[in-house]
Amino acid sequence: MSQQLSEQELIRRENLDKIREFGINPYPSETFEVSHYAKEITEGFKEGSSDYQDVTLSGRLMSRRIMGKASFAEIQDSSGRIQIYVNRDEICEGENKDLYNKVFKKLLDLGDFIGIRGHAFFTQTGTLSIHVKELTVLSKSLKPLPVVKTDADGKAHDEVTDPEFKYRQRYVDLTVNPEVRATFVQRSKMINAMRKFMTDRGYLEVETPILQQLYGGAAARPFKTHHNTLDTTFYLRIANELYLKRLIVGGYDGVFEFAKDFRNEGMSRFHNPEFTMMELYVAYKDYNWMMDFMEEMIEYVALEIHGTTDIKVGDNVISFKRPWKRFTMFEAIEHYTGIDISEMNEDQLKETAKSLDIHIDKSMGKGKIIDEIFGEKCEHLLIQPTFITDYPVEMSPLAKKHRSKEGLVERFEAICNAKEICNAFSELNDPIDQRKRFEDQLELGKRGDEEAMQLDEDYLRALEYGMPPTAGIGIGIDRLAMIMTNATSIQDVLFFPQMKPEKSSN
């Protein structure tokens, strides 16, 4: 079926053909050497300065004002925008003025990429500009960009506000919304700061399999696929935990991975089926040590990105300055509900949930019910960074039993802005206990729990060779990025979030 083109798209294709008729290649192969960027010149050039007198820049043509044989325009590169001044007689040698009269004035469109060479100066109105001596067409844009308007306060308004458009055509969103580009720069700085913090302490960054014959390391539903050559079912990993702990068995003192994980579950502004986790495992440490490590690292990251530990998130100012608040899970539930559930059995927990108007189903064991109570009655109230510690053993099949509290494990989660941003354990390294925990998970699976873990014989075999005492943590990079960039949706910190298939317009 033929492509349906708008009037604007048809005109741009006609302009493309006419540019070629003038002997200009609208998609040249040669390298265009850029010497400077818009922001560098904007911040660095001073009146009367002899700097920036021979510069080359490239970028998109974003606005244009034709004034006879001279014109003003704006180009936008990766650092920002800058005004350019184009004089017909300076960019066109000899008598042939087609490059200006026909190409620049009539055949170039907003969104086209051009390269320029010239010098910086201030106009009579005091506007910094580049006086263009040479102009090169670098790439013709065949689709019009959304119209961007700037109000009297200098704030930009554009058409890219529809989430369907923003997330599906992120390349347009990035072009017309500089603050969106800044969000992803901050995300990259966050990851780099975390990486530096860990590598400076001697921990090794590694890679582990994404395709796994057994999925594990978390309670979640997997994506399933098939390997034709091996004629075997594989799963996209839901976590990389069990492979990283195999490396601790193998003799590394500390390993970490920024991992793409996949969970075949619901989508919301806090959940995407493909997401990024950073998991770290350090031998000879426990969950108390890991809590201190987490505080220190995130405080460091906030300072690296923002220069302060106080970060505006929505209507709140969140402080990442150490130390963070700490509650046990039972303390948090009692604090926010007035009910002590620490000694309750499964039937009593069901009655308590019912009295609190919390929906549960028959597949839920004791741990799941407690988790539901905490999630419904506590989590949304935790805005400042808070550690929730000491979870019921039923909720944590990979965590070591608490050294002094019967029925609990040495586990913590960090909750911030009402959402979990990390999960950590003193790792279970007793292979006999671990087998029993896996078997308990199989029983939950038989009751209908689709998130119950599988029994991984190879992982158990690895533990039988001996794993030293180990602390482990998984940090949700996307959720942390939401906080660090003041984003309201996880889709705003993912370049290309998953979406429903696009409807055909033909």
C-alpha positions in Angstrom: 0.0 0.0 0.0 1.5 3.4 -1.0 2.5 5.9 1.6 0.0 8.7 2.3 1.8 12.0 2.3 0.6 15.3 3.7 0.9 18.5 1.7 3.9 19.6 3.7 5.6 16.2 3.0 4.9 16.5 -0.8 6.4 20.0 -0.8 9.6 18.9 1.0 10.1 16.1 -1.5 9.7 18.6 -4.4 12.3 20.8 -2.6 14.6 17.8 -2.3 14.4 17.2 -6.1 15.1 20.8 -6.9 18.1 20.9 -4.6 19.5 18.0 -6.5 18.9 19.9 -9.8 21.2 22.6 -8.5 24.0 20.0 -8.2 23.8 19.9 -4.4 23.8 16.5 -2.7 21.3 16.8 0.1 22.8 13.7 1.8 26.6 14.1 1.4 29.0 11.4 2.5 31.9 13.5 3.5 32.7 14.2 7.1 31.8 17.7 8.3 34.3 18.7 10.9 32.7 20.6 13.8 35.0 22.8 15.8 32.6 24.3 18.4 29.1 23.9 19.8 26.4 26.4 20.4 26.5 26.4 24.2 30.3 26.8 24.2 30.1 29.9 22.1 27.0 31.3 23.9 28.7 31.0 27.3 32.2 31.9 26.2 32.1 34.8 23.7 32.4 38.3 25.1 32.0 41.7 23.4 35.3 42.8 21.7 36.8 39.3 22.1 39.0 37.9 19.4 37.9 34.4 20.2 35.6 32.3 18.0 36.6 34.0 14.8 36.8 30.9 12.8 34.3 28.3 13.9 32.3 25.5 12.3 29.0 24.3 13.6 26.3 22.0 12.4 22.7 21.4 13.4 19.0 21.6 12.5 17.5 24.8 11.0 14.9 25.7 13.6 13.8 29.2 12.6 14.5 31.7 9.8 13.8 35.4 9.0 14.3 36.4 5.4 15.4 40.0 4.9 16.2 40.5 1.2 19.8 39.5 0.5 20.4 38.8 4.2 18.7 36.5 6.7 18.8 35.5 10.3 18.1 32.0 11.4 18.6 29.6 14.3 20.4 26.3 14.3 20.2 23.7 17.0 23.0 21.3 17.8 23.3 18.8 20.7 24.2 21.6 23.2 21.5 24.1 22.3 20.6 26.9 19.8 22.4 29.8 18.4 21.5 32.5 15.9 23.2 32.7 12.5 23.5 35.6 10.1 23.5 34.7 6.4 24.5 37.2 3.7 23.9 36.3 0.1 27.1 37.8 -1.2 29.3 36.1 1.3 28.1 32.6 0.9 27.8 32.8 -2.9 31.0 33.4 -4.8 30.8 35.2 -8.2 27.6 35.9 -10.0 25.7 32.7 -9.2 23.5 33.4 -6.1 21.4 30.3 -6.3 22.7 28.8 -3.0 21.1 31.8 -1.2 18.3 32.9 -3.5 16.8 29.5 -4.3 18.3 27.0 -1.9 18.6 28.7 1.5 15.5 31.0 1.0 13.1 28.7 -0.7 14.2 25.0 -0.7 15.6 24.5 2.8 12.9 23.7 5.4 12.8 23.9 9.2 14.4 20.7 10.5 17.0 20.4 7.8 20.6 19.8 8.9 23.1 22.4 7.7 26.8 23.0 8.4 28.2 26.5 8.7 31.6 28.2 8.9 32.0 31.8 10.2 32.8 34.0 13.1 30.9 35.1 16.3 29.7 38.6 16.7 27.0 40.7 18.5 24.2 42.3 16.4 23.1 45.9 16.9 20.4 44.6 19.2 23.0 42.7 21.2 22.2 39.2 20.1 25.1 36.8 19.8 25.2 35.4 16.3 27.5 33.5 13.9 28.3 35.5 10.7 28.2 32.7 8.1 31.0 32.6 5.5 30.2 29.0 4.2 27.0 27.0 4.2 26.7 23.3 3.5 23.5 21.2 3.2 24.0 18.1 5.3 20.6 16.4 5.4 17.1 17.2 4.1 14.2 16.6 6.5 11.1 15.2 4.7 8.7 15.5 7.6 7.9 18.8 9.3 8.7 19.2 13.0 5.9 20.2 15.4 5.7 24.0 15.6 7.5 25.4 18.6 6.5 28.7 20.1 8.2 30.7 22.8 6.3 33.0 25.1 7.4 36.4 26.5 9.1 34.6 29.4 11.2 32.5 27.0 9.3 29.3 27.8 8.9 27.0 24.8 5.5 25.5 24.0 5.1 22.8 21.4 2.8 20.1 20.1 4.8 17.2 21.6 2.6 16.7 24.7 0.6 13.7 23.7 2.3 10.7 25.4 1.4 8.5 22.4 3.4 10.8 20.2 6.2 11.5 22.7 7.0 7.8 23.5 6.5 6.4 20.0 8.4 9.2 18.2 11.0 10.0 20.9 13.4 11.3 18.2 10.9 14.2 17.6 10.4 14.7 21.3 14.2 15.0 21.8 14.5 17.5 18.9 11.9 20.0 20.1 12.1 19.6 23.9 15.6 20.3 25.2 14.5 19.4 28.7 13.8 15.9 27.6 17.4 15.6 26.3 18.6 16.9 29.6 16.7 14.2 31.5 18.5 11.4 29.6 21.9 13.2 30.1 21.1 13.1 33.9 20.2 9.5 33.7 23.5 8.7 32.1 25.4 10.7 34.7 23.6 8.8 37.4 24.7 5.4 36.0 28.2 6.6 35.5 28.4 7.9 39.0 27.2 4.6 40.4 29.7 2.7 38.2 32.5 4.9 39.4 31.5 4.5 43.0 31.6 0.7 42.7 34.7 0.4 40.5 36.7 2.8 42.8 36.0 0.2 45.6 37.5 -2.6 43.5 34.2 -4.3 42.4 34.2 -5.9 39.0 31.6 -5.1 36.4 30.4 -8.3 34.6 27.8 -9.6 32.2 25.5 -12.6 32.7 23.0 -14.4 30.4 19.8 -12.7 29.4 18.4 -16.0 27.9 18.0 -18.5 30.7 16.7 -22.1 30.8 15.5 -21.4 34.3 14.4 -18.0 35.4 15.0 -17.0 39.0 16.3 -14.4 41.4 12.9 -12.7 41.9 9.2 -13.4 42.2 7.8 -12.5 38.7 6.2 -13.9 35.6 8.7 -14.4 32.7 8.7 -13.9 28.9 9.1 -17.3 27.2 10.9 -18.0 23.9 12.2 -21.0 22.0 15.7 -21.8 20.8 15.4 -23.7 17.5 18.8 -25.3 17.3 18.6 -26.7 20.9 14.9 -27.2 20.6 14.6 -25.8 24.1 12.4 -23.3 25.9 14.3 -20.3 27.2 13.2 -17.4 29.3 14.2 -13.7 29.3 15.7 -13.2 32.7 13.6 -11.6 35.4 16.8 -11.0 37.5 20.5 -11.8 37.3 21.0 -12.6 40.9 21.6 -16.3 40.8 24.4 -16.0 38.1 26.1 -13.2 40.0 26.2 -15.3 43.2 27.7 -18.1 41.1 30.6 -15.7 40.5 31.0 -15.1 44.2 31.3 -18.9 44.5 33.9 -18.7 41.8 36.1 -16.5 43.9 35.3 -12.9 43.2 35.0 -10.6 46.2 32.6 -8.2 44.5 30.7 -8.2 41.2 28.0 -5.9 39.8 26.0 -5.7 36.6 23.7 -3.1 35.0 21.2 -5.6 33.6 18.2 -5.4 31.3 15.5 -7.5 33.0 12.1 -8.5 31.7 8.9 -9.3 33.5 5.7 -10.3 31.7 3.4 -8.3 34.0 1.3 -5.2 34.0 2.3 -1.8 32.7 1.9 1.5 34.5 3.7 4.8 35.1 6.0 2.8 37.5 6.3 -0.4 35.5 7.7 -1.3 32.1 8.1 -4.9 31.0 11.8 -4.2 30.0 13.7 -2.4 32.7 17.2 -1.8 34.0 18.5 -3.2 37.3 21.9 -2.8 38.9 22.8 -5.7 41.1 25.9 -5.9 43.3 27.2 -8.8 45.4 30.0 -8.4 47.9 31.6 -11.3 49.8 32.1 -11.3 53.6 29.5 -8.6 54.1 25.9 -8.6 55.5 22.7 -6.5 55.0 23.7 -4.0 57.7 26.9 -3.2 55.7 24.8 -3.0 52.5 22.4 -0.5 54.0 25.4 1.8 54.8 26.8 1.3 51.3 23.4 2.1 49.7 23.1 5.4 51.7 26.6 6.4 50.8 26.3 5.6 47.1 23.0 7.4 46.5 24.1 10.4 48.5 27.2 10.5 46.3 25.1 10.2 43.1 22.8 13.1 44.2 25.8 15.3 44.7 27.4 14.3 41.4 24.2 15.1 39.5 22.7 18.0 41.4 25.5 19.3 43.7 23.1 18.8 46.6 21.5 16.0 48.5 18.1 17.9 48.5 16.2 17.1 45.3 12.8 18.5 44.2 10.4 15.7 43.3 6.9 16.8 42.5 5.7 18.8 45.5 8.3 17.3 47.8 11.9 18.0 48.5 13.6 14.6 49.1 16.8 14.6 51.1 19.4 11.8 50.4 21.7 13.0 53.2 22.7 10.2 55.5 21.5 8.6 57.7 18.1 7.5 56.3 15.2 6.5 58.5 14.9 2.7 59.4 11.8 0.6 60.3 11.4 -3.1 60.5 8.4 -4.2 58.3 6.3 -5.1 61.4 7.2 -1.7 63.0 6.1 0.1 59.9 2.8 -1.8 59.7 2.1 -1.1 63.4 3.2 2.5 63.1 0.8 3.2 60.2 -2.1 0.9 61.1 -1.9 0.5 64.9 -1.9 -3.3 64.5 0.9 -5.6 65.6 0.9 -8.5 63.2 4.3 -9.9 64.2 2.8 -13.0 66.0 -0.2 -13.7 63.7 -0.7 -16.9 61.8 -2.0 -17.1 58.2 -5.7 -17.2 59.3 -5.3 -14.2 61.6 -3.5 -12.3 58.8 -6.4 -13.0 56.4 -8.8 -11.6 59.0 -6.6 -8.5 59.5 -6.4 -7.9 55.8 -10.1 -8.2 55.5 -10.6 -5.7 58.4 -8.3 -3.2 56.6 -10.3 -3.6 53.3 -7.3 -5.3 51.6 -8.2 -7.8 48.9 -6.4 -11.1 49.0 -6.9 -14.4 47.2 -6.5 -18.1 48.1 -3.1 -18.3 46.3 -1.5 -16.0 48.8 0.6 -17.4 51.6 1.5 -15.7 54.8 4.3 -13.6 53.2 2.2 -12.4 50.3 -0.6 -11.3 52.8 1.9 -9.3 54.9 3.3 -7.8 51.7 -0.1 -6.7 50.6 -0.8 -5.1 54.0 2.5 -3.2 53.9 1.9 -2.1 50.3 -1.6 -0.9 50.9 -1.2 0.8 54.2 2.5 1.9 54.5 4.4 2.2 51.2 2.5 5.3 49.9 3.3 7.2 53.0 7.1 6.8 52.8 8.3 9.8 50.8 11.8 10.4 52.4 14.3 7.6 51.8 13.5 4.9 54.3 14.9 1.4 54.9 12.3 -1.3 55.7 14.1 -4.3 57.2 13.5 -7.8 58.5 11.0 -9.4 56.3 9.0 -12.7 56.9 10.9 -15.7 55.6 8.0 -16.7 53.4 8.5 -13.5 51.3 12.3 -14.0 50.8 13.4 -17.4 49.5 16.9 -16.2 48.7 17.7 -14.3 52.0 19.5 -15.7 55.0 17.4 -16.3 58.2 17.6 -13.6 60.7 20.4 -14.2 63.2 18.2 -13.3 66.2 14.5 -13.0 65.1 12.7 -16.3 64.5 10.6 -16.4 61.3 12.3 -13.4 59.7 15.2 -12.9 57.2 17.9 -10.4 56.9 16.5 -8.3 54.1 15.8 -4.6 53.5 14.1 -2.5 50.9 14.7 1.2 50.4 11.4 3.1 49.8 11.5 6.6 48.4 8.8 8.8 47.0 6.4 6.0 47.9 8.1 3.4 45.7 10.7 0.7 46.2 14.0 1.6 44.7 16.1 -1.3 46.0 16.0 -4.8 47.5 18.9 -6.3 49.4 19.7 -9.4 51.6 22.3 -11.1 53.6 22.4 -13.8 51.0 21.3 -17.3 51.8 24.4 -19.5 51.4 23.2 -22.7 53.2 22.4 -25.1 50.3 20.2 -27.3 52.4 18.1 -24.4 53.6 18.0 -23.0 50.0 16.7 -26.3 48.6 13.9 -26.3 51.2 13.0 -22.7 50.3 12.8 -23.6 46.6 10.6 -26.5 47.5 8.3 -24.2 49.5 8.1 -22.0 46.4 7.0 -25.0 44.3 4.2 -25.6 46.7 3.1 -21.9 46.3 3.2 -22.4 42.6 0.8 -25.4 42.9 -1.6 -23.1 44.8 -1.7 -20.8 41.8 1.0 -18.3 42.6 2.3 -17.4 39.1 5.3 -15.5 40.6 6.7 -18.4 42.6 10.3 -19.3 41.9 11.5 -22.4 40.2 14.0 -24.9 41.7 17.4 -24.4 40.1 19.5 -27.5 40.6 22.7 -25.9 39.1 22.5 -23.0 41.5 22.1 -25.4 44.4 25.1 -27.3 43.1 27.1 -24.1 43.1 26.1 -23.4 46.7 27.2 -26.9 47.7 30.7 -26.0 46.6 30.5 -23.2 49.2 29.7 -19.5 49.0 31.1 -17.1 51.6 28.9 -14.8 53.6 27.6 -12.3 51.0 25.5 -9.2 50.9 23.6 -8.5 47.7 21.5 -5.6 46.4 19.3 -4.8 43.4 18.6 -1.2 42.6 15.9 -0.2 40.1 17.7 2.2 37.8 14.6 3.5 36.1 12.8 4.3 39.3 15.9 6.0 40.8 16.2 8.0 37.5 12.6 9.1 37.9 13.5 10.6 41.3 16.8 12.1 40.2 15.2 13.8 37.2 11.8 14.7 38.8 9.9 12.5 36.2 6.3 11.5 36.9 6.3 8.4 34.7 8.8 5.6 34.1 8.2 6.1 30.4 9.8 9.6 30.7 13.2 8.1 31.7 13.2 5.3 29.0 14.1 6.4 25.5 11.8 3.8 23.9 9.2 2.4 26.3 7.1 -0.6 25.2 3.8 0.3 23.7 0.9 -1.3 21.9 1.5 -1.9 18.2 0.9 1.3 16.2 -2.3 1.4 14.2 -1.8 1.7 10.5 -2.8 5.0 9.0 -3.3 3.6 5.6 
